[in-house]
Amino acid sequence: MKLTTTGFNDGDRIPGKYGFCVLTAEGVQMGNNINPDFSWSDVPAGTQSFVLICHDPDVPSKPDNVNKEGVTVSKDLPRVDFTHWVLIELPADSPGIKEGEYSSGITARGKPSGTASQGTRQGLNNYTDWFKGDENMEGDYFGYDGPCPPWNDEIIHHYHFTLYALDIDHLHVPEKFGRPEVLEAIKDHILAEAKITGTYTLNKDLA
């Protein structure tokens, strides 16, 4: 199975229009937060549905120095995963995902749950955790919300978009689910998987 996008080449920088935040001449600003387009080919026989997940494994394990003037987030700091998108129950006959089909702009307090385009369901991303305690932004963030790595991070972040072809058309997950629940639900049902990786930074010294 092969996963493709017209938005960027595998291993290349992700364009700013797909970012939650973007680096401009004036500094870091909120971005257009548009989901990239995706298409796939060489799908295995017996595929009943697809799952698409995007995660960043380069997130600082300690937030102490994140986005603080006069310090950097060390490249030697251990890193953890941050989920940006969990999309499940894409039908087997799906024509693909259009640019902006699932996200266009930032929704303060998060996009709502429920059935989305093509009859899909979307899980919580980790902005749900990031904005806890922020009176203006706190909420349940469902669906796609793009890259916004620390602007003082010493490393460039990598964003892995992984498509899973499944032999089932429905996942038994809680109403509020995220990447861990989905990975557990699909582990015995994966027929094939394909991945595209893009990079992103808000550090002007790395851009």
TORMI-491981 format. One record per residue (C-alpha): residue in one letter; x, y, z. Coordinates in pm, whole numbers, plus 50000, padded with zeros to 5 digits. Example, Ala and Ser with C-alpha at 12.3 -4.5 7.8 and 13.67 -1.06 7.14 Angstrom:
a512304955050780 s513674989450714 
This chain:
m500005000050000 k501225035149919 l500185068250077 t500665100849889 t499895137949928 t500275167449696 g501105189349996 f504735178850047 n507205151749960 d508085124350205 g510855137350431 d510425173850329 r509215204250521 i505475207250578 p504115239850433 g502985265750685 k499345264650574 y499055230650743 g500395243851074 f498555253551390 c501265279851420 v503505294951153 l506795314151154 t506545348350990 a508795378850966 e506935392551269 g507435360651471 v505245330751551 q501545334651470 m498455312851451 g498305293751122 n495625283550874 n495525248651031 i494395231550710 n494595193650688 p496695180550397 d495165160050118 f495875122650097 s495345094649849 w496365058249853 s496935029249617 d497764992049616 v495124985749883 p495044949249997 a492074927049918 g489614924350205 t490044960250324 q486884971950501 s488025006050627 f491015028550691 v492455046950990 l494715077250954 i496885088951243 c499355117751264 h501775120351553 d504985138751643 p507485118151847 d509805147751909 v507865166552177 p509855176752489 s509215153852784 k509535183853021 p507815217052945 d510055238053172 n511835257452895 v509175255452624 n508625288952449 k510625308752705 e512915337452616 g516625333652689 v516665295552701 t516315266852456 v514745232552465 s517825210352459 k518255185252179 d519365160552448 l516045161852636 p514075129152615 r511135131652377 v507525118952385 d504645114752141 f502075141652061 t499035131451856 h497775156151597 w495055136251421 v493095104051469 l490625096551190 i488785063251190 e486255044250981 l487235059050647 p485215037150408 a487025012050189 d485735029749878 s486835064049995 p488165085649709 g490795099949943 i491025130250169 k490735165450029 e492845194350151 g490845212650417 e488135185950426 y488505180550800 s490095212650920 s490385248350795 g491255272951067 i491685270551442 t488665263351660 a489165277052010 r488275250152268 g488485223951994 k486425209851713 p483315190351820 s483005152551827 g480505132851621 t480325120151266 a482605138751024 s483065139350646 q482665105650469 g480925091250775 t484155090450972 r484775096151340 q487645116651480 g489515111551804 l491025135652052 n494405150551975 n496895161552239 y496045198452221 t493325186852460 d496075181552719 w498235210952614 f495495236852668 k494245223953004 g494065253153244 d493965279252965 e490685297853017 n490535308752653 m491535276252482 e490765247052717 g488495220452570 d488255187252387 y490205189652062 f488825164351813 g490195159451464 y493155175851294 d495195203451452 g498545208951287 p502165214251392 c503155239951653 p506515228751798 p508285250852055 w509855280751880 n512985276552096 d513465239252035 e516935228951921 i515585201351696 i513295199851396 h510135179551460 h508915150351249 y505235144251174 h504285108851077 f501035104150886 t500225066950894 l497375050250706 y496155016050820 a494034993050602 l491754972050824 d489654940650784 i486844956450989 d484594986350917 h483824996951274 l486055002051577 h484884995251930 v486315025452110 p484915049052377 e482965080152276 k486035100552362 f488965081652218 g492515089352119 r495485072951954 p496145047152230 e492575033752220 v492615031651840 l495975013851823 e494684988352072 a491444983351879 i493144977951541 k496174957451642 d494704924151524 h492994938451216 i495764955551016 l496124943050660 a498684969150554 e500045003050651 a501775031750473 k503405063550600 i504465098350492 t506695119350716 g507095157050706 t509175180750917 y508335214051080 t510025240251293 l509205274451435 n512825280551536 k514085308251306 d517635294651341 l516545261051195 a514015273250937 
